[in-house]
Amino acid sequence: MKLKVDASTCSGCGACKLVCALKNFKDINPCKAALNVKGFFPSPGKYNVEVCNQCGACAEACPVDAIYLEDGVYLINEDECINCMNCVEACPTGVMMTHKDVDVPFKCTNCGECVSLCPRGVLSFEK
């Protein structure tokens, strides 16, 4: 399943980013979210939500095959990652993330927490 975005109803609240960071890093820090919410300023109330589309560009760029496909989702084997950042540069949607407190790049794992918490139904799964 892939995450689907309908940003037309996004309020920019950031609940998706908070729950993502909490689920994946046990930290209430939106900078550790594996998705982006960007405002189109100065246009009030218009936001874009960027999520991993599971295209596999990151896996193709990984020189040590630390990124693998499992059940339609690309995942990172942190033990094999050499932190070369090739995957970050290769990501066409800019959602292969890094953070100074995290040892290796990270991305969406399709855990679904953002889908269940979004108060406006911006995020959903498409089959």
NORHU-V945919 format. One record per pair of residues at least 24 apart in sequence whose ideal C-beta (glycine too) atoms are under 7 Angstrom apart, sorted by the first residue. I is the first residue (numbers start at 1). GAP is how many residues later the second one is. Records with the same first field share a line. If there is no record, write none. Layout:
I: GAP / GAP
This chain:
1: 71 / 109 / 124 / 125 / 126
2: 51 / 52 / 124
3: 48 / 105 / 107 / 120 / 122
4: 120 / 121 / 122
5: 44 / 46 / 117 / 118
6: 116
7: 40 / 41 / 42 / 115
9: 111 / 112 / 113
10: 27 / 37 / 39 / 110 / 112
11: 109
12: 25 / 27 / 35
13: 106
15: 102 / 103 / 104
16: 98 / 101 / 102 / 107
19: 94 / 95 / 98
20: 93 / 94
23: 88 / 90
31: 68
32: 67 / 70
34: 61 / 63 / 72 / 73 / 74
35: 60 / 73 / 79
36: 58 / 59
49: 73
50: 43 / 44 / 45
51: 44 / 57
52: 41 / 43 / 55 / 56
53: 40
55: 37
57: 33 / 34 / 35
58: 29 / 32 / 33 / 38 / 49
60: 30
61: 25 / 26 / 29
62: 24 / 25
73: 36 / 37
74: 33
75: 34
76: 28 / 29 / 30 / 31
78: 26
